[in-house]
């Protein structure tokens, strides 16, 4: 028991006296016990691990924790994979369905993958090969976040245009520029034989032939961008900017009713058919320009829109009054 006194026989007095060990002896005794405990622990460890082939409780606990974390990482990796596939489907629908509806260009793969790759932000995992799965999961999470951010911005743009869909619908050049029953399609969009040189040449619009003075109408809401004249080209022409990437050109007019900056509505008359410029007869040269590229105008208006239905959609301006001719004075 602790605190029990020890006695030692004194040979001189032949009496038992209380025995007190020196501090030095006590120190060496404690050191001996400590060293022996270490030796005993090492012997126990070698016997338990090497001989019996058993694992320490702490090792078992850490391994179980590692297995649990690895399982969670596998589940996260599967979820990221599913989310990545769902995001890819959204990207395809965005580029092939949503954006084309509103005449928007698709989001390029370079923009969608911007900021991905380049500097290795996961080099710290190279030092410990056992944690490669952590690197894969973190990398997938970063890529998914960046792609989702780009897709979110794209949807914001589509949503903004969707709110302006009604306005856009009235700006698209969807009305025939002339009464189709009073004209004929004399030249198509694309390559043709030039009427002057006879050589193949790309025709950037369509030609609608008719009588001089036939009314020409604006095919969609817009603002007059330019009114000009080219002697060896378009003659009298008008360019209307409809917004949303669309412009139209009306050329070879006899004269126009509009000036630069005028706001026009769909079906409003802007001029009359003529034979000005490089032309062999009265006709309208009509172009549709989308994002600075000429496109086929026949893809935009309904060729069956004629008669009373068409006349109900246009507003014809009264012809300007003709100046009375001066009477010749009779010679006396």
C-alpha positions in Angstrom: 0.0 0.0 0.0 1.0 3.6 -0.7 2.3 5.3 2.4 3.3 2.1 4.2 6.5 2.6 6.2 9.5 0.3 5.8 11.8 -0.7 8.7 15.4 -1.8 8.7 17.4 -3.5 11.6 20.1 -1.3 13.0 23.0 -3.6 13.8 24.5 -1.3 16.4 21.4 -0.6 18.4 19.7 -3.9 17.5 16.5 -2.0 16.9 14.3 -1.6 13.9 14.3 1.9 12.5 12.2 3.6 9.7 14.0 3.1 6.4 14.3 6.2 4.1 15.7 5.7 0.6 17.7 8.6 -1.0 16.2 10.7 -3.7 18.8 9.4 -6.1 17.7 5.8 -5.5 14.1 6.7 -5.9 14.9 8.4 -9.3 16.8 5.4 -10.6 14.0 3.1 -9.5 11.4 5.2 -11.3 13.5 5.3 -14.4 13.9 1.5 -14.3 10.1 1.0 -14.0 9.5 3.4 -16.9 12.0 1.7 -19.2 10.6 -1.7 -18.3 7.1 -0.5 -19.2 8.4 0.6 -22.6 10.0 -2.7 -23.2 6.8 -4.5 -22.1 4.7 -2.3 -24.5 7.1 -3.1 -27.4 6.9 -6.8 -26.6 3.1 -6.6 -26.4 2.9 -4.7 -29.7 5.2 -7.2 -31.5 3.3 -10.2 -30.1 -0.1 -8.7 -30.9 0.7 -7.4 -34.4 3.4 -9.6 -35.7 2.7 -12.9 -34.1 -1.1 -12.9 -33.7 -1.5 -10.8 -36.9 -4.1 -8.6 -35.3 -4.7 -4.9 -35.7 -4.7 -2.3 -32.9 -8.1 -0.8 -32.0 -6.9 2.7 -33.2 -5.9 1.3 -36.6 -9.2 -0.5 -37.0 -11.1 2.7 -36.1 -9.0 4.8 -38.7 -9.5 2.1 -41.4 -13.2 2.1 -40.8 -13.3 5.9 -41.0 -11.3 5.8 -44.3 -13.8 3.2 -45.8 -16.7 5.4 -44.8 -15.1 8.5 -46.3 -14.2 6.6 -49.5 -17.8 5.4 -49.8 -19.1 9.0 -49.4 -16.6 10.2 -52.1 -17.9 7.5 -54.5 -21.5 8.6 -53.9 -20.5 12.3 -54.5 -18.6 11.3 -57.7 -21.6 9.6 -59.0 -23.8 12.5 -58.2 -21.4 14.9 -59.9 -21.4 12.6 -62.9 -25.2 12.7 -63.1 -25.3 16.4 -62.6 -22.7 16.9 -65.4 -24.8 14.8 -67.8 -27.9 16.8 -66.9 -26.0 20.0 -67.4 -24.7 18.8 -70.8 -28.3 18.1 -71.9 -29.3 21.7 -70.8 -26.4 23.1 -72.8 -27.5 21.2 -75.9 -31.1 22.4 -75.5 -29.9 25.9 -74.9 -27.8 26.0 -78.1 -30.2 24.0 -80.3 -33.6 25.1 -79.1 -33.9 28.1 -76.7 -31.3 30.5 -78.3 -32.3 29.8 -82.0 -36.0 30.6 -81.1 -34.9 34.2 -80.3 -32.3 34.5 -83.1 -29.4 34.3 -80.6 -26.0 32.8 -81.4 -25.1 29.6 -79.5 -22.6 29.8 -76.6 -19.3 28.5 -77.9 -17.5 25.6 -76.3 -14.5 27.9 -75.6 -16.7 30.2 -73.5 -18.3 27.2 -71.7 -14.9 25.7 -70.9 -13.2 29.0 -70.0 -11.1 28.8 -66.8 -11.0 25.0 -66.9 -7.5 23.5 -67.1 -4.3 25.5 -67.3 -2.6 25.9 -63.9 -2.7 22.8 -61.8 -4.7 23.8 -58.7 -4.6 20.3 -57.3 -0.8 19.7 -57.2 -1.0 19.2 -53.5 -2.7 15.8 -54.0 0.3 14.6 -56.1 2.3 14.2 -52.9 -0.1 11.6 -51.5 -1.2 9.1 -54.2 -3.7 7.5 -51.8 -6.0 10.6 -51.9 -6.3 10.7 -55.7 -10.1 10.3 -55.4 -10.2 13.5 -53.4 -8.5 15.3 -56.3 -11.0 13.8 -58.8 -14.1 14.9 -56.8 -12.8 18.4 -56.1 -11.9 18.9 -59.8 -15.4 17.7 -60.9 -17.0 20.0 -58.5 -15.0 23.0 -59.8 -15.8 22.2 -63.4 -19.5 21.7 -62.7 -19.7 25.0 -60.8 -18.0 27.0 -63.7 -20.1 25.4 -66.4 -23.3 25.9 -64.4 -22.4 29.6 -63.9 -22.0 30.1 -67.7 -25.3 28.2 -68.3 -27.0 30.4 -65.7 -25.8 33.5 -67.5 -27.1 32.2 -70.8 -30.5 31.4 -69.4 -30.6 35.0 -68.0 -30.1 36.3 -71.6 -32.8 34.0 -73.0 -35.2 35.1 -70.2 -34.6 38.7 -71.0 -35.4 38.2 -74.6 -38.4 36.0 -73.7 -39.9 39.0 -71.9 -39.5 41.0 -75.1 -40.9 38.2 -77.3 -43.9 40.2 -78.4 -41.7 43.2 -79.4 -39.3 40.9 -81.2 -42.1 39.2 -83.1 -43.2 42.5 -84.6 -39.6 43.4 -85.5 -38.8 40.2 -87.5 -39.2 41.0 -91.3 -42.1 38.6 -91.8 -44.3 40.6 -94.1 -43.9 40.6 -98.0 -42.5 44.0 -99.0 -45.0 44.3 -101.9 -48.4 43.0 -102.9 -47.5 39.6 -104.3 -50.4 39.4 -106.6 -49.3 42.6 -108.3 -45.6 41.5 -108.7 -43.6 38.4 -109.8 -40.5 36.9 -108.3 -38.0 37.5 -111.1 -34.7 36.6 -109.4 -33.9 34.3 -106.4 -31.4 34.5 -103.6 -28.0 32.9 -104.4 -25.8 32.6 -107.5 -27.3 33.6 -110.8 -26.2 35.0 -114.2 -25.6 38.7 -113.9 -28.1 40.5 -116.2 -25.5 42.9 -117.4 -22.3 40.9 -117.7 -23.8 37.4 -118.0 -21.2 36.1 -115.5 -22.1 34.0 -112.4 -22.6 36.3 -109.4 -24.0 35.9 -106.0 -27.4 37.7 -105.6 -27.7 38.9 -102.0 -31.5 39.3 -102.1 -34.5 38.7 -104.3 -36.0 40.7 -107.1 -39.7 41.4 -107.3 -40.8 42.9 -110.6 -43.9 45.0 -111.1 -45.2 48.3 -112.3 -43.4 51.6 -111.7 -45.0 53.3 -108.7 -46.1 50.0 -106.9 -46.1 50.6 -103.1 -43.2 49.2 -101.1 -43.9 48.4 -97.4 -41.7 48.0 -94.4 -41.7 44.3 -93.4 -41.2 44.8 -89.6 -41.0 47.4 -86.9 -37.8 49.3 -87.1 -35.9 52.6 -87.5 -34.6 53.9 -90.8 -30.9 53.6 -90.7 -30.0 55.1 -94.0 -31.6 56.6 -97.1 -29.2 56.8 -100.0 -28.5 56.6 -103.7 -26.0 54.7 -105.9 -26.0 55.4 -109.6 -24.1 52.2 -110.5 -25.7 50.1 -107.8 -28.8 50.1 -105.7 -30.2 53.4 -107.0 -32.6 54.9 -104.5 -32.5 52.6 -101.5 -33.6 52.5 -97.8 -32.1 50.4 -95.0 -34.2 49.7 -91.9 -32.7 48.5 -88.7 -35.3 46.2 -86.9 -33.2 45.4 -83.9 -32.5 41.9 -82.6 -29.8 41.5 -85.3 -32.2 42.1 -88.3 -31.9 44.7 -91.1 -33.7 45.0 -94.4 -32.7 46.8 -97.7 -35.2 48.1 -100.3 -33.5 49.2 -103.5 -34.1 50.6 -107.0 -37.0 52.7 -105.7 -38.5 55.5 -107.7 -38.6 57.6 -104.6 -39.0 57.1 -100.8 -41.3 58.6 -98.2 -38.9 58.3 -95.3 -35.7 59.8 -93.9 -32.9 58.6 -91.6 -34.1 58.2 -88.1 -37.8 57.7 -88.9 -39.6 55.1 -86.8 -41.6 52.7 -88.9 -44.2 50.1 -88.1 -44.7 46.8 -89.9 -46.8 47.4 -93.1 -46.1 51.2 -93.3 -45.2 52.3 -96.8 -41.7 53.6 -97.2 -41.5 54.2 -101.0 -42.6 53.1 -104.4 -41.1 50.7 -107.0 -38.8 52.2 -109.7 -35.9 51.6 -112.0 -33.2 53.7 -110.5 -29.5 52.6 -110.3 -28.2 49.5 -112.1 -31.5 48.1 -113.2 -33.0 46.9 -116.5 -36.7 47.4 -115.5 -39.0 48.4 -112.6 -38.5 46.1 -109.7 -37.7 45.9 -106.0 -34.4 44.4 -104.9 -35.1 43.2 -101.3 -32.5 42.0 -98.8 -32.8 40.5 -95.3 -29.6 41.0 -93.3 -29.2 39.0 -90.0 -26.1 39.7 -87.9 -24.4 41.3 -90.9 -25.0 38.3 -93.1 -27.4 38.2 -96.0 -30.0 35.5 -95.7 -32.8 34.3 -98.0 -35.8 36.6 -97.6 -38.2 33.8 -98.8 -37.5 32.1 -95.5 -39.1 35.0 -93.6 -42.4 35.8 -95.3 -45.5 33.8 -96.3 -45.8 33.6 -100.0 -49.5 32.9 -99.7 -50.3 36.2 -97.9 -52.2 38.0 -100.6 -55.4 39.9 -101.4 -57.6 41.4 -98.7 -55.6 39.8 -95.9 -52.4 41.5 -97.1 -54.2 44.8 -97.7 -55.5 44.7 -94.2 -52.0 44.6 -92.8 -50.5 47.5 -94.8 -51.0 51.3 -94.8 -50.6 52.9 -98.1 -49.6 56.5 -98.3 -51.4 58.9 -100.6 -49.4 59.8 -103.7 -47.7 63.1 -103.5 -49.5 65.8 -105.4 -48.1 66.4 -108.8 -47.0 70.0 -109.6 -49.2 71.5 -112.3 -47.4 72.0 -115.6 -46.6 75.6 -116.5 -48.8 76.8 -119.4 -46.8 77.9 -122.5 -47.4 81.5 -123.4 -48.7 82.0 -126.9 -46.6 84.2 -129.1 -48.3 87.2 -130.4 
